[in-house]
Structure formats: C-alpha cells, structure tokens
Amino acid sequence: MDRVAYADPAVIDIVASRFIPVRVDADRRPDVNERYNLDGWPTTALLTPSGEMLTGTTYLPAAGLRAMLEEVSDAYRTRHEELDARATEMAAARRARRAPSTGSVEPDLSASEWIARRAVGECDALHGGFGTDGKFLHVAALRVALDEYLRTGDRAIRDTVTQTLDAMADGQIHDAVDGGFFRYAAGRDWTRPHTEKMLDDQAGLVELYADAGRALESERYRRIARETMAYVHRILSNAEPASFFASQAADESYYQLSSAEIRRTLSAPVVDRTEFTDLTARAAVAWLRAGVALEDRAAAEFGARALDRLVTLTYEPGNGVAHWFDGRPGIRGLLTDQVHAAWALVALHEASANPTWSMLAEELMRTVMRTHWDDAGLGFFDRTSDADTGIGLMADPVKPLATNCLASRVLARLSRLTGKLDLQEKALDTLRSQTSLYRQQGLFGAHYALAVADVVGS
C-alpha cells in the first residue's frame, strides 16, 4: 500500500486535505495494534476526533482506498454530530461489556486435551494445518499437541503434528531459497504466502522443530530448525554485539524467484533492525532450548548474550525494561516486555544455575504486579494507565490472553526457584482470569493449555 495506494496522488490529496493522518508501527506500539488492528496488516482505521472507530479496512488498492476516504469524509462533514453521538454510545456500551468481573474460574485441567482434540478435528486431511482456508503457523497449538502426544501416545495427535510440520516445511510458506518462514499463506495448500518474515515466527518454529526432532527422532525436523536458525543469523541478527532484529519486509516479486542466483541480482527486502525486548527474549529462549535439543552450545550462548545485552540497555530500576532499543530505549510500561524478558531470564537461570537471572526476573514481575494487576477482575493489563492519555480505544483495558498465560508460567517457575508461595498464588489467579476465555479463541487459546501444564500440571 505504501508503494501503490498511499503513493497515489489523489489519495495523498484526500488524506492531506480531509484527515489528520497518524501512522503507527504495529511492532513499536503493540498496545495500539491490539485495539485498532482490523484483523490484519496494513490496517487503515478512520476515527472520530475522540479516537472512536468510524470504519476501516485492511488492504485496498488505490481506487478502493480513494472511494472509502471520500465516502467517510463526506458523511462526517454533513453528519458529524450524529456520527460522534453514535460513537460515544458505542464506546459506552463497549466499556459496559468489558466491566471487570469480580469472580474467577478455576484452571481447566483438561485444556491440553481440548486443544489437542480440536487440532485433530480441524486438521486439513489434504494439506495439513488447520481449517480449509488460509493457513497460519499455529506454533503454540502444535506445541500443545506434541506434548499431549508424548503424554498419551495417541497416534491421531502424532499424525496431525507430523502432517502439519511436513506440510509447512514443504509448502510455499517456507522459503526454500533464503530460508525462514513467512507469516501466513492465503492458499489452503500453503501457497500464496504473505511474504514478510517475522523474528517471532522464526523463534517459535526453531524451538518447535528442534523439540519435535528430538521427541519424534526426526533428523529432518532438526535440519529445518538449524536452517531456520541459519537464516536468522544471516538476515535477522548481528554477531557482534549479539542482537536479534525484528523482521524482513514482504516483497512478492523477490520471493517469486526460485533461484538463489537470480535473487542475488536484486536487492533483498529491507530488514527492520530495531531490537525489541519481547522479541529478543522470545528468540533467546528458543536459542537456549534449541541449543540443548540440537547440541549446539554456540547457539545457546548467542541467545544468552543477546538477552543480557538488551536487558542491560533497556532496564530501569523500578520501571522495568523498555520496549525497544535503537540507540536509545523506547516506550516503557508494556506488559509484553516485562513478561517475555522475565521468562527468558528464568530460562537463563535454569540453563546456567546462576540465580542472578531469576532475581532480575522476579523484580520485573514484582513491578508488573504493582503496576499492571487488576485487583477487581484478576489478571494483568497490557499497559500501565499512564503509558499514554486515555483517548478512544486506548482508554479500554485489555488483558491479552497469551501474555497473561505466559505471566502465570513465569510466576510459577519463579515460585519453584525461590520458594515464595505468593508467586504461585498470583500465577493461579492469573490463570483463573483466563479460564472462561481461552476456548473462545479456538486454537489460538493454546497458550492457556501451556500455562495449565506449567502452573498446575495436567
């Protein structure tokens, strides 16, 4: 859309004359992305002056974008009082629905079985993966299913896992030339990939394929894990100082070339070299664990060094870690960074037997217990109340399921490492806050099953 739709002179004129444009980097502001994303990138959201949503869309060509902008601006010019009042009513109704519950539901010990059964039931018998439309990578659901197979020996679960791992590796969602995996495939058969490559996806797949290689005694899966790590080391990381980068941009024309020699005649898609704390922590954990599964000590050491460096650069006593570093620390107050950094620090303690790492992890979790905890409804909000002015949807409290589930796992691990029982109770309360929600998200609720297994066993 940057190259075509938003470069269209008529679009430029309409935006400049009729709107106040606000561009948001979804990686740098996950809290904005959480509230305004319309089920995909790029999102164009049209708002009232109070920040409420009028309408919006994901991808549009130039003609469609012009038409939408003209229609909405014409409507708002002639009916703004009506539309503002409607937006205010919708905001009040939304906030009433989101009023915090004072109750909680005990952890669902059948969560892993439910996710694994759902994975089997939704598995595409022809092409692997889940559903009969476009295909997501679904790393967490595959992790739950793999663990459930190891626990039960259920062949149907094993078949679902192996068929999907094989299909991803063989499909166009896997870049067989440069390495790495794309984020999403629009085709049921893993074709027509959206060609951005995200560090988070690579990290999840490195850990998943490495563990599946060991659990299922598959050299092929181990090789895919190594090749994906090699892609990250070439493109999405820096050797000295050790660091991970956020993503490599999409470029369909580049990735349609199936020859490495021909690709080398073109400029490779640009890399966002921003170092994000939560993404670096996610990758560090994957590198630590893949280092063990693949007997690759250098990989584990790289993950540890990258984590140590970024935490050192972004940490501020009493205020946790910042969200990014690009010569200076970026925004503070986001739950995702504290929780992922703490999870990685716990993993580093477990790998090194050095309690310094878990002490810092506990300090980060104590900080979010003070600044992000919902005393009325349990669980953690995704941002502190003073992270920005509360305008529009930014005033809405959000408790992301995946991050809360990871927070419960961190707290439980810290409780076992330190013997502090209050951390285990907080882990249980965090888990309780998500029990009634996880099944609503289908396979995306797999993070809850992982947390149940970690916090209370299953």
C-alpha positions in Angstrom: 0.0 0.0 0.0 2.9 2.4 0.6 4.2 1.8 -2.9 0.9 1.9 -4.7 -2.3 3.0 -2.8 -0.8 5.6 -0.4 1.5 6.9 -3.2 -1.5 7.7 -5.4 -1.7 11.5 -5.9 -5.4 11.5 -5.3 -5.1 9.6 -2.1 -2.4 11.9 -0.9 -4.6 14.9 -1.6 -7.6 13.5 0.2 -5.6 12.4 3.3 -3.9 15.8 3.5 -7.0 17.9 3.0 -9.6 16.0 4.9 -7.9 13.9 7.6 -5.3 14.1 10.3 -3.0 11.1 9.4 -1.5 9.1 12.2 1.0 6.4 11.2 1.6 3.6 13.7 4.3 1.0 13.6 2.5 -2.1 14.9 5.7 -3.6 16.3 6.6 -0.4 18.2 3.1 0.1 19.6 1.6 -3.3 20.2 -0.9 -1.7 22.6 -2.3 0.4 19.7 -2.2 -2.6 17.4 -4.2 -4.6 20.0 -7.0 -2.1 19.9 -7.2 -0.8 16.4 -6.0 -3.7 14.2 -8.8 -4.8 11.9 -7.7 -8.5 11.6 -4.6 -7.8 9.5 -1.8 -5.6 8.3 -1.9 -3.0 7.0 -4.9 -1.6 8.8 -6.4 1.7 7.7 -8.7 2.9 10.5 -10.8 6.0 10.2 -11.6 7.6 13.6 -13.6 10.3 15.1 -11.7 13.2 16.9 -12.3 11.3 20.1 -10.5 8.3 18.8 -13.5 6.1 18.3 -13.7 3.9 15.2 -15.9 5.0 12.3 -14.8 2.3 9.9 -11.7 0.8 8.4 -10.2 -2.0 6.3 -7.0 -3.9 5.7 -5.6 -4.0 2.1 -7.2 -1.8 -0.5 -5.9 -0.8 -4.0 -5.7 2.9 -4.7 -9.2 3.2 -6.3 -10.9 1.4 -3.4 -9.0 3.5 -0.8 -10.0 6.7 -2.6 -13.6 5.7 -2.6 -13.6 4.8 1.1 -11.9 8.0 2.1 -14.2 10.2 0.1 -17.4 8.4 1.3 -16.4 8.6 5.0 -15.2 12.2 4.8 -18.4 13.3 3.0 -20.5 11.6 5.6 -18.6 13.1 8.5 -18.8 16.6 7.0 -22.5 16.5 6.8 -23.5 14.3 9.7 -20.6 14.6 12.3 -22.9 15.3 15.2 -24.9 12.1 14.6 -21.7 10.1 14.0 -20.0 11.5 17.1 -23.0 10.7 19.2 -23.2 7.2 17.8 -19.5 6.6 18.5 -20.0 7.8 22.1 -22.8 5.4 22.6 -20.8 2.5 21.1 -17.9 3.3 23.4 -20.2 3.4 26.5 -21.7 0.0 25.5 -18.3 -1.5 24.8 -16.9 -0.4 28.2 -20.0 -1.7 29.9 -19.5 -5.1 28.4 -15.8 -5.0 29.5 -16.6 -4.1 33.1 -14.3 -6.3 35.2 -15.7 -9.4 36.7 -15.2 -10.0 40.4 -15.3 -13.7 40.0 -12.8 -16.2 38.6 -13.0 -19.7 37.3 -10.6 -22.4 38.5 -8.0 -23.6 36.0 -9.3 -26.1 33.4 -7.1 -29.2 33.8 -8.5 -30.6 30.5 -7.1 -27.7 28.4 -4.3 -29.6 26.8 -6.6 -32.5 25.8 -9.2 -30.0 24.5 -6.6 -28.1 22.3 -5.1 -31.4 21.0 -8.5 -32.8 20.2 -9.5 -29.6 18.5 -6.3 -29.7 16.5 -7.1 -33.2 15.3 -10.6 -32.3 14.5 -9.6 -29.2 12.5 -6.6 -30.7 10.7 -6.9 -30.4 6.9 -6.7 -34.0 5.8 -5.5 -33.0 2.3 -2.8 -30.4 3.1 -2.1 -30.4 6.8 -2.6 -27.3 9.0 -5.9 -26.2 10.4 -9.1 -25.3 8.6 -9.8 -25.2 4.9 -8.9 -21.6 4.1 -5.6 -19.7 4.5 -3.1 -21.3 6.9 -1.5 -19.8 10.0 1.6 -21.4 11.6 -0.1 -22.1 14.9 3.1 -22.8 16.8 1.5 -22.9 20.3 -1.2 -25.3 19.3 1.3 -27.6 17.7 3.4 -27.4 20.8 0.4 -28.4 22.9 -0.4 -31.3 20.6 3.2 -32.5 20.6 3.2 -32.5 24.4 -0.1 -34.3 24.5 1.1 -37.0 22.1 4.2 -37.5 24.3 1.9 -37.8 27.3 -0.7 -40.1 25.8 0.9 -41.8 22.8 -2.3 -41.0 20.7 -1.4 -41.8 17.1 -4.1 -39.4 15.7 -2.4 -36.5 17.5 1.0 -37.6 16.3 -0.3 -37.8 12.7 -1.8 -34.3 13.0 1.5 -32.9 14.2 3.8 -34.6 11.7 1.5 -33.9 8.7 1.4 -30.2 9.6 5.1 -29.9 10.3 5.9 -31.6 7.0 3.3 -29.5 5.1 4.8 -26.3 6.4 8.3 -27.3 5.5 7.2 -28.4 2.0 4.8 -25.5 1.3 5.5 -22.1 -0.1 5.2 -20.6 3.4 8.7 -21.9 3.8 11.3 -20.0 1.8 13.4 -22.9 0.4 15.9 -20.5 -1.2 16.8 -17.9 1.5 15.5 -19.9 4.5 13.0 -18.9 7.1 9.2 -19.0 7.2 6.7 -16.4 6.0 3.9 -15.4 8.4 0.8 -16.6 6.6 -0.3 -18.4 3.5 -3.5 -17.4 1.8 -3.9 -20.7 0.0 -5.3 -23.8 1.7 -2.3 -25.7 0.3 0.2 -23.4 1.9 0.6 -21.3 -1.4 0.3 -17.6 -1.9 2.2 -16.6 1.2 2.2 -13.1 2.7 6.0 -12.7 2.4 7.0 -10.8 5.5 9.3 -12.8 7.8 9.0 -12.1 11.5 11.5 -12.9 14.2 8.8 -14.1 16.5 7.7 -16.8 13.9 11.2 -17.9 13.3 11.9 -18.3 17.0 8.7 -20.3 17.6 9.5 -22.6 14.7 13.1 -23.1 15.7 12.0 -24.3 19.1 9.1 -26.4 17.8 11.1 -28.2 15.1 14.1 -28.7 17.4 11.9 -30.3 20.1 9.9 -32.3 17.5 13.2 -33.6 16.1 14.2 -34.8 19.4 10.8 -36.1 20.6 10.0 -37.8 17.3 13.6 -38.8 16.4 13.4 -36.9 13.1 16.6 -35.7 11.6 14.6 -33.8 9.1 13.0 -31.6 11.8 16.4 -31.0 13.4 17.7 -29.9 10.0 14.8 -27.5 9.5 15.4 -26.0 12.9 19.1 -25.5 12.0 18.3 -24.0 8.6 15.9 -21.5 10.2 18.5 -20.5 12.8 21.0 -20.0 10.0 18.5 -17.7 8.1 18.1 -15.7 11.3 21.9 -15.5 11.8 22.4 -14.3 8.2 19.5 -11.8 8.0 17.7 -11.1 11.3 20.7 -10.8 13.7 24.1 -9.3 14.3 27.0 -11.3 15.6 28.8 -8.5 17.5 27.3 -7.2 19.5 24.9 -10.1 19.8 21.4 -8.9 18.8 18.2 -10.0 17.1 16.3 -7.9 14.5 12.5 -7.6 14.2 11.6 -8.6 10.7 12.3 -8.7 7.0 9.8 -6.9 4.8 7.4 -8.5 2.3 8.3 -8.4 -1.4 6.3 -10.8 -3.6 8.3 -10.1 -6.7 11.6 -11.0 -5.0 10.3 -14.2 -3.4 8.7 -15.4 -6.6 12.2 -16.0 -7.9 13.1 -19.6 -7.1 16.8 -19.3 -7.9 19.3 -18.0 -5.4 21.5 -16.8 -8.3 18.7 -14.7 -9.8 17.7 -13.3 -6.4 21.2 -12.1 -5.8 20.8 -9.8 -8.8 18.1 -7.9 -6.9 18.1 -6.0 -3.6 16.8 -8.2 -0.8 13.8 -7.0 1.1 14.7 -4.5 3.8 15.3 -5.6 7.3 13.8 -3.7 10.3 16.9 -3.7 12.5 15.1 -2.5 15.6 15.8 -4.6 18.7 12.6 -5.3 20.5 12.8 -6.6 24.1 9.9 -9.0 23.9 11.0 -10.4 20.5 14.7 -10.7 21.6 13.6 -12.5 24.8 11.4 -14.9 22.7 14.3 -15.6 20.4 16.8 -16.0 23.3 14.6 -18.7 24.8 14.3 -20.5 21.5 18.1 -20.4 21.0 18.7 -21.6 24.6 16.4 -24.6 24.2 17.3 -25.4 20.6 21.0 -25.3 21.7 20.2 -28.2 24.1 18.0 -30.1 21.7 20.5 -29.7 18.8 23.6 -30.0 21.0 24.6 -26.6 19.7 26.3 -24.8 22.5 27.2 -21.7 20.4 23.5 -21.1 19.7 22.6 -21.2 23.4 25.5 -18.8 24.2 24.4 -16.4 21.4 20.8 -16.3 22.8 22.1 -15.6 26.3 24.4 -12.8 25.1 21.7 -11.1 23.1 19.3 -11.2 26.0 21.9 -10.0 28.5 22.8 -7.1 26.3 19.3 -5.8 25.5 18.1 -6.1 29.1 21.1 -4.2 30.3 20.4 -1.4 27.7 16.7 -1.1 28.4 16.3 -1.9 32.1 15.5 0.9 34.6 15.1 0.0 38.3 11.5 0.2 39.4 10.3 0.8 35.8 11.2 -2.5 34.2 12.5 -2.8 30.6 11.7 -0.6 27.6 10.0 -2.0 24.5 12.8 -1.4 22.0 16.3 -0.1 21.6 17.6 1.7 18.5 20.4 3.8 20.0 18.1 4.7 22.9 15.4 2.9 24.9 11.9 3.2 23.5 8.5 3.2 25.2 8.1 1.8 28.7 5.1 0.4 30.6 4.1 -2.5 28.3 3.4 -5.9 29.9 4.7 -7.9 27.0 8.3 -6.8 27.5 8.4 -7.4 31.3 6.8 -10.9 30.9 8.9 -12.1 28.0 12.1 -10.8 29.5 11.3 -12.4 32.8 10.5 -15.8 31.1 13.9 -15.6 29.2 15.8 -14.7 32.4 14.2 -17.7 34.2 15.3 -19.9 31.3 18.8 -18.5 31.5 18.9 -19.3 35.3 17.8 -22.8 34.6 20.5 -23.2 31.9 23.3 -21.6 33.9 22.3 -22.3 37.5 23.0 -18.6 38.2 20.3 -17.1 40.5 21.2 -13.5 39.4 19.0 -14.0 36.4 15.9 -15.2 38.3 16.4 -12.3 40.8 16.0 -9.8 38.0 13.1 -11.8 36.6 11.4 -11.6 40.0 12.0 -7.9 40.1 10.3 -7.4 36.7 7.3 -9.5 37.8 7.0 -7.7 41.1 7.0 -4.4 39.1 4.0 -5.6 36.9 2.2 -7.0 39.9 2.3 -3.4 41.2 1.6 -1.5 38.0 -0.5 -3.8 35.8 -2.5 -6.0 38.1 -6.3 -5.8 38.0 -7.4 -6.1 41.7 -11.1 -6.3 40.7 -11.1 -8.9 37.9 -7.6 -10.6 38.3 -5.0 -10.8 35.6 -2.6 -8.2 34.1 -3.5 -5.3 31.8 -1.3 -4.9 28.8 -0.2 -1.3 29.6 0.1 1.0 32.6 -2.7 3.5 32.9 -0.2 6.4 32.4 1.5 4.9 29.3 -0.5 7.4 27.2 -3.5 9.6 27.5 -6.7 7.6 27.6 -8.2 8.6 24.2 -10.6 6.4 22.2 -9.9 2.7 22.4 -6.6 3.5 24.2 -8.8 4.1 27.3 -10.0 0.5 27.2 -8.4 -2.0 29.5 -7.1 -5.1 27.6 -5.8 -8.3 29.2 -4.1 -10.3 26.3 -4.6 -14.0 26.8 -1.2 -15.1 25.5 0.8 -12.6 27.6 -1.3 -13.4 30.8 -0.8 -17.1 30.3 3.0 -16.6 29.9 3.0 -14.4 33.0 1.4 -17.2 35.0 4.1 -19.6 33.8 6.8 -17.1 34.8 5.3 -16.7 38.3 5.0 -20.4 38.8 8.6 -21.1 37.7 9.9 -18.3 40.0 7.9 -19.7 42.9 9.6 -23.1 42.4 13.0 -21.4 42.1 12.6 -19.1 45.1 10.2 -21.0 47.4 8.0 -17.9 47.6 4.4 -19.1 47.7 2.8 -15.7 47.0 4.2 -16.0 43.4 2.4 -19.4 42.9 -0.9 -17.9 44.2 -0.5 -15.0 41.8 0.2 -17.5 39.0 -3.0 -19.3 39.8 -5.0 -16.0 40.0 -3.6 -15.0 36.6 -4.6 -18.4 35.1 -8.1 -18.1 36.7 -8.6 -14.8 34.9 -8.3 -16.6 31.5 -10.1 -19.8 32.1 -13.5 -18.7 30.8 -11.9 -17.1 27.7 -9.4 -19.5 26.2 -11.9 -21.7 24.4 -13.5 -18.7 22.7 -10.2 -18.3 20.8 -10.0 -21.8 19.5 -6.5 -23.0 18.6 -5.2 -19.5 19.5 -6.2 -20.4 23.1 -3.3 -22.9 23.2 -1.2 -20.6 25.3 -3.7 -21.3 28.2 -3.1 -25.1 27.9 0.7 -24.5 28.0 0.2 -22.4 31.2 -2.0 -25.0 32.9 0.6 -27.7 32.3 3.3 -25.4 33.8 1.4 -24.0 36.7 -0.7 -26.9 38.0 0.2 -29.9 35.8 -2.2 -31.7 33.5 
